[in-house]
């Protein structure tokens, strides 16, 4: 089987977080993605066991010394045969190495050049260091995660790195590849986690302008744990369950199955002034049963309910098992590729490779003669694990 991106060749310049995530998404969909690692990352023969870094799955790994002129030339020769390149350095680094957008475009005018940064290629913060927590702060997102009266709570690094960063980079690269198929010209895709995170907040900007979201009172709004019918609650056995009973018919089902149907206080669902009190009552009620007992009452109903699961628990849940939402690759449990397609179904991704594991094979497959590969290895321009 072949995924929808089969036939595309993409070069990933090794980095961390959102760049590898974007490369994984593209590879999951069938693109041939090669990960270019620093030569210094190769420290002997590749181990026999799989690399546990799930973000590196599905692509071969070669090691190039980009401080060596022969290494730079090798990468540019690969660029000639590529459809896209993605990188995640600070602005200007790739240019100083001799493999920036202009140098690459001179070798391949149709190349899509995907750039991943936190702040973007320009602006007052462009050259500053940062991490997910900083990007989602500046984008106006972090201020709204947390409970009433408590400090902001970072949502892991999913919103900036992966939602606002890696997913937007993969989306941007695919958009540019579609355009290049029409125009015959490549272009630079400037992906900034600040920009992507801001876009993820679009619905809440709409709520704000409609007077339905108080940006100065986190934890008091409909979707930020303010509502008693949209929150997670602790059960008798110390686990948690979640409710998202927003619509009237779902709220009515929640009241029926919790035994609150006919309760005068709960009848006024959208009375925000009473939400804190009703939440206290919900906490007390949910704590009377175990998670398993609530599951027996509410799973697969129209309450909009689900148990709050850990990663390991999620991998074993019957619904996820039925859909093969999680797979095992190289002995490592991990999420399966998504989304799914009715016809162009991607193959199961391969295990993550080690630095330099496929240097010789990739260079040969991408058109470098065997004798030249030997010379590059001998000079240190490339390195084979």
Secondary structure, 3 states (H helix, E strand, C coil): CCCCCCCCEEEEECCCCHHHHHHHHHHHCCCEEEEEEEHHHCCCCCCCCCECCHHHCCCEEEEECCCCHHHHHHHHHHHCCCCEEEECCCCCHHHHHCCCHHHHHHHCCCCEEEEEECCCCCCCCCCCCCCHHHHHHHCCCHHHCCCCCCCCCCCCCHHHHHHHHHHHHHHHHHHHHHHHHHHCCCCEEEEEHHHHHHHHCHHHHHHHHCCCCCCCCCCCCCCCCCCCCEEEEECCCCCEEEEECCCHHHHHHHHHHHCCCCCHHHHCCCCHHHHHHHHHHHHHHHCCCCHHHHHHHHCCCCCCEEEECCHHHHHHCHHHHHHCCEEEECCEEEECCCCCCCCCCCCCCCCECCCCCCHHHHHHHCCCCHHHHHHHHHHCCEECC
